Amino acid sequence: MDEFTVTVERSADHVAVIRFHNGQHNFFNMRLIDAIADALDELAADNTTRAVVLESEGRHFCAGADFTGDKPPADGALEGSGDRHLYDAAVRLFEQPLPLVAAVQGAAIGGGLGLAMACDFRIAADNCRFAAPFARLGLHHGFGLTVTLPLAVGHQNSLELLYTGRRIKSDEALAMRVCDRVVPLADLRTASREFAAQIAASAPIAVRSIRQTMRGHLAQAVREATDHEKAEQTLHKATEDMAEGVRADLARRVPNFVGR
């Protein structure tokens, strides 16, 4: 059964909610990112929405790419389809003009962290786990984290998270500024909507203009970064280390990397 859905709810206070569901773990792929970007483009064009909440159904916000097979995903989770790469879809998230608030529960891992970091703000539930475990899989990081992670947490914290791939819980994520607020899981949706409503109460022309001044450069920066990220990932997918990293991750054991 196809568990993929992306829905949009608009409210009288000029806040819209984009809610996605893509299976038990909300694995990401081009289909999901394009659907979110399509929804954002439609909301930006209707001139009534002033802020958007991005949330997901289920236990996890987004667990990244699906590595449940015995080799790297082939469904567009790391690459794409046809002439387009997944990261071409990712750039679209930075091209739209509306303030975007992520409501994050459970895991935001790998590309799921990248999706959360593409938002202007992140409201995290107290059960959150964030990680960029690319190096533990033998892979260069992606989804524009080269740009978005240092912007939020600084260069040194970015190096630590990317080099080690370690998972951090919501309290440490808040201290690092991976997220902007931590709330009880039961209050996550309400808190995220209330935060977005504060933004929506400001003058919409001014907010869009401020966002363009502060974040308008990110689309081009992410486009350039993802060109490099995907080139490095293409090289790494052919290595023994990545094959070992994926096997170890599935077996929940420490990987034995050999440097080739």
BELZI-V202420 format. One record per helix or strand. SS is the DSSP state (h for helix, s for strand). FROM is the first residue (numbers start at 0). TO is the last residue. If there is no record, write none. Layout:
ss=SS from=FROM to=TO
ss=SS from=FROM to=TO
//
This chain:
ss=s from=3 to=9
ss=s from=14 to=21
ss=h from=29 to=44
ss=s from=50 to=55
ss=s from=61 to=61
ss=s from=79 to=80
ss=s from=83 to=84
ss=h from=85 to=94
ss=s from=98 to=103
ss=s from=106 to=108
ss=h from=110 to=116
ss=s from=120 to=124
ss=s from=128 to=130
ss=h from=134 to=136
ss=h from=144 to=152
ss=h from=154 to=163
ss=s from=167 to=168
ss=h from=169 to=175
ss=s from=180 to=182
ss=h from=184 to=199
ss=h from=203 to=214
ss=h from=217 to=235
ss=h from=239 to=250
//
